[in-house]
Amino acid sequence: MKYKVVNQEVLYTVENITTINRDDIDKLKELAKTNPRKRIRLCTHHDIQDDIHEMIIVHSYGTYVPPHKHVGKSESFHVIEGLLNIVLFDEIGNVERHVYMGDKESGKHFYYRIPDDCFHTVIPITEVVVFHEVTKGPFLPDKTIFASWAPNSKDDIKLQQAFQNSII
């Protein structure tokens, strides 16, 4: 697996044909451990402007992803390793649904797809979770809306943890 480093949490493949094996996943998991937010993503599309964005993502237990929604973009996940809780919310922050996910051997859902404009967050249940995400490109930061009723990524970690504990 050959990649370029965009920042400590984002890598981009530099290969024309990208393949991922167990050793590559282990490398991503090691890299995630070294990040302050304990996560990393390998973008297997080549450019932020690509029409389709595919990523292999590693989140460690305790990772906080603020509830958000994507304007005009659906997304799908396929769990490769570990367990993950996807929490879906209504517009004012009421929990509408939990989708408990794991790899295909776990007996849990291993695939999900949500439509655009759906507030959601992801909560790792195991020490580490590895999943494949697909969404429409290009990435436009102003098309991601973060929930005003939840802590943001810069809020105190105790506030983030308290919020996560209140919704699981």
VOPAGU-2260 file (C-alpha; in pm, 1 decimal, decimal comma):
REM VOPAGU-2260
SITE   aa  ch    i         X         Y         Z
SITE  MET   A    0       0,0       0,0       0,0
SITE  LYS   A    1     155,6     325,4    -115,8
SITE  TYR   A    2      11,9     655,1       2,4
SITE  LYS   A    3      78,2    1023,4      52,6
SITE  VAL   A    4      18,6    1192,7     385,9
SITE  VAL   A    5    -222,8    1488,0     378,4
SITE  ASN   A    6    -224,1    1524,5     756,3
SITE  GLN   A    7    -191,4    1291,0    1053,5
SITE  GLU   A    8    -549,0    1166,9    1004,1
SITE  VAL   A    9    -578,5    1159,2     622,6
SITE  LEU   A   10    -383,6     954,3     370,5
SITE  TYR   A   11    -440,3     926,1      -5,5
SITE  THR   A   12    -348,5     627,7    -215,6
SITE  VAL   A   13     -91,5     693,6    -487,0
SITE  GLU   A   14    -157,3     365,8    -665,6
SITE  ASN   A   15    -368,1     345,5    -978,2
SITE  ILE   A   16    -514,5      16,2    -858,0
SITE  THR   A   17    -554,6       9,7    -481,5
SITE  THR   A   18    -558,9    -316,7    -291,2
SITE  ILE   A   19    -580,3    -356,1      85,9
SITE  ASN   A   20    -474,4    -661,8     285,3
SITE  ARG   A   21    -445,4    -755,4     654,7
SITE  ASP   A   22     -97,1    -602,1     683,8
SITE  ASP   A   23    -229,9    -273,4     542,6
SITE  ILE   A   24    -513,9    -270,8     796,0
SITE  ASP   A   25    -264,0    -339,5    1075,1
SITE  LYS   A   26     -49,4     -48,2     953,0
SITE  LEU   A   27    -352,0     183,7     953,2
SITE  LYS   A   28    -441,9      71,6    1305,6
SITE  GLU   A   29     -88,0     148,1    1423,1
SITE  LEU   A   30     -98,0     491,1    1258,4
SITE  ALA   A   31    -433,7     565,5    1423,3
SITE  LYS   A   32    -283,3     491,8    1765,8
SITE  THR   A   33     -27,4     769,2    1714,1
SITE  ASN   A   34    -286,8    1040,6    1643,0
SITE  PRO   A   35    -426,6    1260,6    1919,5
SITE  ARG   A   36    -782,0    1174,5    1808,4
SITE  LYS   A   37    -692,0     803,7    1757,2
SITE  ARG   A   38    -827,4     773,6    1403,5
SITE  ILE   A   39    -712,5     769,1    1044,0
SITE  ARG   A   40    -855,7     733,2     694,9
SITE  LEU   A   41    -703,1     609,1     374,0
SITE  CYS   A   42    -875,4     773,6      79,3
SITE  THR   A   43    -872,4     527,0    -207,9
SITE  HIS   A   44   -1000,7     788,6    -450,2
SITE  HIS   A   45    -721,0    1004,5    -587,8
SITE  ASP   A   46    -845,2    1357,3    -538,2
SITE  ILE   A   47   -1080,1    1559,8    -317,5
SITE  GLN   A   48   -1267,0    1660,4    -635,6
SITE  ASP   A   49   -1343,6    1300,3    -743,5
SITE  ASP   A   50   -1711,1    1215,1    -798,7
SITE  ILE   A   51   -1696,9     909,3    -572,8
SITE  HIS   A   52   -1513,1     906,4    -240,5
SITE  GLU   A   53   -1411,5     571,2     -94,9
SITE  MET   A   54   -1221,3     545,7     231,0
SITE  ILE   A   55   -1090,1     280,5     464,7
SITE  ILE   A   56   -1139,0     433,5     809,6
SITE  VAL   A   57   -1002,3     329,8    1148,3
SITE  HIS   A   58   -1156,5     467,2    1469,1
SITE  SER   A   59   -1040,6     374,3    1816,4
SITE  TYR   A   60   -1268,0     333,7    2116,9
SITE  GLY   A   61   -1354,6     678,3    2252,7
SITE  THR   A   62   -1334,2     852,4    1914,5
SITE  TYR   A   63   -1590,2    1132,0    1900,4
SITE  VAL   A   64   -1759,0    1221,8    1573,1
SITE  PRO   A   65   -1998,6    1513,4    1624,4
SITE  PRO   A   66   -2350,6    1444,9    1493,9
SITE  HIS   A   67   -2372,4    1583,2    1142,9
SITE  LYS   A   68   -2551,0    1550,3     812,2
SITE  HIS   A   69   -2442,4    1583,1     451,7
SITE  VAL   A   70   -2641,1    1805,3     218,2
SITE  GLY   A   71   -2712,3    1618,4    -103,7
SITE  LYS   A   72   -2494,6    1317,8     -17,3
SITE  SER   A   73   -2589,6     972,7      98,1
SITE  GLU   A   74   -2324,7     751,2     254,0
SITE  SER   A   75   -2270,3     384,3     310,4
SITE  PHE   A   76   -2050,2     185,4     548,0
SITE  HIS   A   77   -1926,0    -169,7     532,0
SITE  VAL   A   78   -1762,8    -291,6     854,9
SITE  ILE   A   79   -1439,8    -482,6     806,2
SITE  GLU   A   80   -1338,6    -533,1    1169,7
SITE  GLY   A   81   -1476,6    -446,7    1513,0
SITE  LEU   A   82   -1812,6    -320,8    1633,1
SITE  LEU   A   83   -1974,5      16,0    1565,8
SITE  ASN   A   84   -2291,7     191,6    1679,4
SITE  ILE   A   85   -2444,0     432,3    1427,2
SITE  VAL   A   86   -2687,7     670,4    1596,1
SITE  LEU   A   87   -2945,8     849,8    1380,7
SITE  PHE   A   88   -3120,8    1164,1    1506,2
SITE  ASP   A   89   -3412,6    1384,0    1411,1
SITE  GLU   A   90   -3357,9    1753,7    1343,0
SITE  ILE   A   91   -3373,4    1854,2    1711,5
SITE  GLY   A   92   -3148,9    1582,3    1850,6
SITE  ASN   A   93   -3386,2    1305,0    1951,8
SITE  VAL   A   94   -3240,9     960,1    1888,1
SITE  GLU   A   95   -3444,9     792,4    1614,6
SITE  ARG   A   96   -3248,5     472,2    1570,6
SITE  HIS   A   97   -2935,4     277,7    1655,2
SITE  VAL   A   98   -2770,9      61,1    1392,5
SITE  TYR   A   99   -2534,2    -183,9    1561,8
SITE  MET   A  100   -2273,8    -299,1    1315,4
SITE  GLY   A  101   -1995,4    -556,5    1300,2
SITE  ASP   A  102   -1816,6    -766,7    1043,1
SITE  LYS   A  103   -2018,1   -1035,8     866,2
SITE  GLU   A  104   -1914,4   -1298,6    1122,8
SITE  SER   A  105   -2051,8   -1092,3    1414,1
SITE  GLY   A  106   -2417,6   -1156,5    1333,2
SITE  LYS   A  107   -2478,6    -780,9    1333,1
SITE  HIS   A  108   -2546,6    -559,6    1035,1
SITE  PHE   A  109   -2224,6    -530,2     836,5
SITE  TYR   A  110   -2358,5    -278,2     580,9
SITE  TYR   A  111   -2570,9      33,9     602,7
SITE  ARG   A  112   -2664,8     321,7     378,4
SITE  ILE   A  113   -2832,8     643,2     486,0
SITE  PRO   A  114   -2983,9     913,1     267,8
SITE  ASP   A  115   -2863,1    1269,5     261,0
SITE  ASP   A  116   -2977,9    1519,8     520,4
SITE  CYS   A  117   -2983,9    1264,4     804,9
SITE  PHE   A  118   -2811,7    1361,4    1130,9
SITE  HIS   A  119   -2587,5    1077,9    1249,2
SITE  THR   A  120   -2279,4     990,4    1449,8
SITE  VAL   A  121   -2060,4     683,1    1477,2
SITE  ILE   A  122   -1948,6     535,2    1808,3
SITE  PRO   A  123   -1684,1     259,9    1818,7
SITE  ILE   A  124   -1785,6     -17,5    2058,8
SITE  THR   A  125   -1464,0    -220,9    2042,5
SITE  GLU   A  126   -1105,1    -110,5    2097,8
SITE  VAL   A  127   -1080,7     -44,6    1725,2
SITE  VAL   A  128   -1322,7     -50,2    1432,1
SITE  VAL   A  129   -1229,4     -57,0    1065,0
SITE  PHE   A  130   -1486,6      28,0     800,0
SITE  HIS   A  131   -1519,2     117,1     434,8
SITE  GLU   A  132   -1715,4     435,2     362,6
SITE  VAL   A  133   -1848,7     543,7      24,1
SITE  THR   A  134   -2004,5     880,0     -49,6
SITE  LYS   A  135   -2049,1    1122,2    -335,4
SITE  GLY   A  136   -1773,7    1371,4    -407,1
SITE  PRO   A  137   -1640,7    1625,0    -424,8
SITE  PHE   A  138   -1585,3    1701,2     -58,1
SITE  LEU   A  139   -1726,9    2044,7      20,9
SITE  PRO   A  140   -1692,4    2139,5     389,6
SITE  ASP   A  141   -1989,3    2377,9     373,6
SITE  LYS   A  142   -2214,6    2085,4     273,1
SITE  THR   A  143   -2160,0    1915,5     609,5
SITE  ILE   A  144   -2387,0    2054,2     880,7
SITE  PHE   A  145   -2291,6    1986,1    1240,9
SITE  ALA   A  146   -2571,1    1961,2    1495,7
SITE  SER   A  147   -2608,8    2268,6    1715,8
SITE  TRP   A  148   -2753,3    2048,7    1994,7
SITE  ALA   A  149   -2437,5    1838,0    2042,0
SITE  PRO   A  150   -2078,4    1906,2    2144,4
SITE  ASN   A  151   -1841,1    1987,3    1860,4
SITE  SER   A  152   -1498,9    1834,3    1800,2
SITE  LYS   A  153   -1323,2    2116,7    1987,9
SITE  ASP   A  154   -1533,4    2093,0    2303,9
SITE  ASP   A  155   -1394,0    1938,2    2619,6
SITE  ILE   A  156   -1350,7    1561,2    2592,5
SITE  LYS   A  157   -1557,1    1508,2    2909,2
SITE  LEU   A  158   -1848,8    1690,6    2747,8
SITE  GLN   A  159   -1811,6    1475,7    2435,4
SITE  GLN   A  160   -1801,0    1155,5    2642,7
SITE  ALA   A  161   -2103,4    1261,8    2847,5
SITE  PHE   A  162   -2297,6    1322,4    2527,5
SITE  GLN   A  163   -2198,5     984,0    2383,6
SITE  ASN   A  164   -2293,6     811,1    2708,7
SITE  SER   A  165   -2634,6     980,6    2700,5
SITE  ILE   A  166   -2721,1     841,4    2356,9
SITE  ILE   A  167   -2594,5     482,6    2375,8
